[in-house]
Amino acid sequence: MKYCLLLCGMLISFMGFSQDISDGTASESTTESTAVSSSNLSSKLISKTVYATYYAKKFEGRRTTSGVRYRAKKMTAAHMSLPFGTIVTVTNPANGRSVNVEINDRGPHSRKFKIDLSAGAAKSLGFTEKGLLNLKLAICQRPSKF
């Protein structure tokens, strides 16, 4: 009986951790899950505004979760739930600049931030001085299945 209660408690806690943590609006989490589960992403362009940050200099040359080495000058990003290889258009609404980045890492591990950009992408968008910014994301292309 003890083990059954322990097992049920663990199951409930794991279910709580596996859910997507959004910043308070239910529409964002449903939009993101639709983006990941959609098989034909070209017919549905998913777009939302999120807080973003960029990688620190100390990560240069380290391996990302996908296995490739992080290079600050490349247009890459980290996202917690999008599949590796997904191309995302990131737009800075303050100045209108946009850049396409490829998801190749997991992160940021924070409830507030949804995407972590490479330093090159952040510089192209013009927010390296601030360190964080409210950006608009649009999923362009999902990786092909093997």
C-alpha positions in Angstrom: 0.0 0.0 0.0 2.9 2.4 0.8 4.5 1.7 -2.5 1.3 2.2 -4.4 0.8 5.6 -2.8 4.4 6.5 -3.4 4.1 5.5 -7.1 0.9 7.5 -7.5 2.5 10.5 -6.0 5.5 10.3 -8.2 3.2 9.8 -11.3 1.2 12.9 -10.4 4.3 15.0 -9.8 5.9 13.9 -13.1 2.7 14.8 -15.0 2.9 18.3 -13.5 6.5 18.8 -14.5 6.0 17.6 -18.1 3.3 20.2 -18.8 4.4 23.3 -20.7 4.9 26.3 -18.3 3.5 29.4 -19.9 3.6 32.9 -18.7 -0.1 33.0 -17.7 -2.0 32.9 -21.0 -3.5 29.7 -22.1 -3.5 30.6 -25.8 0.3 30.7 -26.0 0.7 27.1 -24.7 -2.0 25.8 -27.1 -0.4 27.7 -30.0 3.0 26.2 -29.2 1.7 22.7 -28.8 -0.1 23.1 -32.2 3.1 24.2 -33.7 5.0 21.1 -32.5 2.3 18.6 -33.3 1.4 20.0 -36.8 2.7 17.8 -39.6 2.4 20.5 -42.3 3.7 23.7 -40.8 3.8 25.6 -44.1 0.0 25.9 -44.1 0.0 27.2 -40.5 2.3 30.0 -39.6 2.4 30.2 -35.8 3.4 33.6 -34.3 3.7 34.9 -30.7 5.5 37.6 -28.7 7.9 36.3 -26.0 10.8 37.5 -23.8 14.2 36.5 -25.1 17.8 36.7 -24.0 21.1 35.6 -25.6 24.0 33.4 -24.8 26.9 34.6 -22.7 30.5 34.6 -24.1 31.5 31.7 -21.8 29.5 29.3 -23.9 31.6 29.8 -27.1 32.8 26.4 -28.3 30.8 24.3 -25.8 28.6 21.5 -27.1 24.8 22.2 -27.3 22.2 19.6 -26.5 21.9 18.6 -30.2 25.7 17.9 -30.2 27.0 20.7 -32.4 29.3 23.3 -30.9 27.9 26.7 -30.1 29.3 29.5 -32.2 28.4 33.1 -31.4 28.4 34.3 -35.0 26.0 31.7 -36.3 22.3 32.3 -36.3 21.1 29.7 -33.8 18.9 29.6 -30.7 17.7 27.5 -27.8 14.1 26.6 -27.1 12.6 24.2 -24.6 10.0 22.4 -26.8 10.6 23.1 -30.5 12.4 20.2 -32.3 16.0 20.6 -33.3 16.4 22.0 -36.8 13.3 24.1 -36.7 13.8 27.5 -38.4 12.2 30.4 -36.5 11.9 34.0 -37.6 12.6 36.3 -34.7 11.6 39.9 -35.1 12.4 42.9 -32.9 9.2 45.0 -33.0 11.1 48.1 -31.7 13.2 48.5 -34.8 11.6 46.1 -37.3 14.7 43.9 -37.8 14.2 40.2 -38.2 16.5 37.2 -38.5 16.0 33.4 -39.1 17.5 31.2 -36.5 17.8 27.4 -36.2 16.9 25.7 -32.9 19.9 23.5 -31.8 19.8 23.6 -28.0 17.5 23.4 -25.1 16.8 26.4 -22.9 16.4 28.9 -21.5 15.6 27.2 -18.2 13.4 30.0 -16.9 9.7 30.7 -16.8 10.0 34.2 -18.0 12.2 33.6 -21.1 11.1 31.4 -24.0 14.1 31.6 -26.4 17.8 32.0 -26.0 19.5 33.5 -29.1 23.1 33.3 -30.2 25.1 36.5 -29.8 25.2 37.0 -33.6 21.4 36.9 -33.8 21.1 39.2 -30.9 23.5 41.7 -32.5 21.6 41.5 -35.8 18.3 42.3 -33.9 20.0 45.1 -32.0 19.4 44.2 -28.4 22.9 43.3 -27.2 23.0 46.4 -25.0 19.8 45.5 -23.1 20.4 41.8 -22.7 16.7 40.9 -22.9 13.9 42.0 -25.1 10.3 41.2 -26.0 10.5 39.7 -29.5 8.1 38.2 -31.9 8.6 34.6 -33.0 7.2 33.0 -36.1 7.9 29.3 -36.9 8.9 29.0 -40.6 10.0 25.5 -41.2 9.9 22.3 -39.3 12.7 19.8 -39.8 12.0 16.9 -42.1 11.5 13.5 -40.5 14.2 10.9 -41.1 
